[in-house]
Amino acid sequence: MPDLSAMSMSSSRAPEEVDEHEGGEDEEEGNPEKLLEGVNQMLGGGRDGQESSLVNAIGTLLFSAPVLYPFSFATQLIQLGYEASPPTRQYSAIFRRHMYYYPGIFGYMRAIVRKDGYSVLYTGVYARLLGQAVTIAAHRLIKPHVISLVNKLPLSVVDDSNGNVPDTEENVNTPRSILIKGIKDFLSHVVAKSLIQVVVHPFEVVAVRSAAQYIGRESEYSTMFGSFREIYAQEGFSGFYVGFVPTILGHMCHSAIQCAIWTSFELLVLKLSTSWSKACVRLLELPTTMYFPRSYSYPFTLISRTMMVNNCGMAAWMPPQFPVFTSWRDCYSYLRSTGNLYRGSVVLLPRFAKGSNNY
């Protein structure tokens, strides 16, 4: 969800201040980066404050899990193509005829509870919490160093009539400085997210498989250590990084679009002369920066999660129930050909049932 506090920031904010999760898993499951940033702002700087912010961020994550995880669990199952109940026939005011729809996420969870009980909504919760805690810690440790290294690149110095001036918002505000800042933000985002993903990806694989085993009522991934042992025994070390490539591509796509939009808005504001026109542009900046990067990078999130369960040994993800993909490109082609490339991107409202007799 967008951080409403970001709307009050100054016009020089970078796109990293409105960054969201991914790849994918990002939006519908909460963003550990934004959670940590919010806590950091409340606690302030200093090493003691930074350590406290890490503890408080993880504590907030644990406190919110009972409320948020059922939504994450249901979203994962929808993304993987599992429907808890058959579609129902409803009247569409737009098309002016009866059509078949799958329920939204609340009806989806209600169907699961009626079938197997409330506790099923917390299948795989420990793996997900541990993965998000590792994400918060890795983000806190890695990203500041990456930003520091990127800021030392030759792009950080420009020449003007007074000599060399550091290319920062405090010293220069020109089209060239805005473009350089956009490039640096893109590089820092991609490098930091890639390094963090190397650390947290095995936990994401375990979390997705722990939730997915509900479909076949299996138990191979019921415990954290048992899951790691099962993956290593069946697939080797490479099993911990299935779906890694589309995840990184999703991060790159998301960061590129986000930085491009931010740079475009900053250049537009620089050209405007009246305060009211700048305010109107600022009102459009946040929703645009939040919506378009997620929309265009979402297919990579879906492909990554599909590959995490591809040919993993669970009955629900083996032929003939589910095709086996040799690479993420095969998965992309399959999802695109079946019209499911954005499956699970919108879960709050009832979803159109493809393949049903709607005409």
Secondary structure as GFF3:
##gff-version 3
##sequence-region A 1 359
A	DSSP	three_ten_helix	4	8	.	.	.	ID=ss1
A	DSSP	three_ten_helix	15	18	.	.	.	ID=ss2
A	DSSP	alpha_helix	32	43	.	.	.	ID=ss3
A	DSSP	alpha_helix	47	79	.	.	.	ID=ss4
A	DSSP	beta_strand	88	92	.	.	.	ID=ss5
A	DSSP	beta_strand	97	102	.	.	.	ID=ss6
A	DSSP	alpha_helix	105	116	.	.	.	ID=ss7
A	DSSP	three_ten_helix	118	122	.	.	.	ID=ss8
A	DSSP	alpha_helix	125	151	.	.	.	ID=ss9
A	DSSP	three_ten_helix	154	156	.	.	.	ID=ss10
A	DSSP	beta_strand	157	160	.	.	.	ID=ss11
A	DSSP	beta_strand	163	166	.	.	.	ID=ss12
A	DSSP	alpha_helix	175	212	.	.	.	ID=ss13
A	DSSP	alpha_helix	224	235	.	.	.	ID=ss14
A	DSSP	three_ten_helix	237	241	.	.	.	ID=ss15
A	DSSP	alpha_helix	244	271	.	.	.	ID=ss16
A	DSSP	alpha_helix	275	309	.	.	.	ID=ss17
A	DSSP	three_ten_helix	315	317	.	.	.	ID=ss18
A	DSSP	alpha_helix	328	337	.	.	.	ID=ss19
A	DSSP	beta_strand	351	352	.	.	.	ID=ss20
###
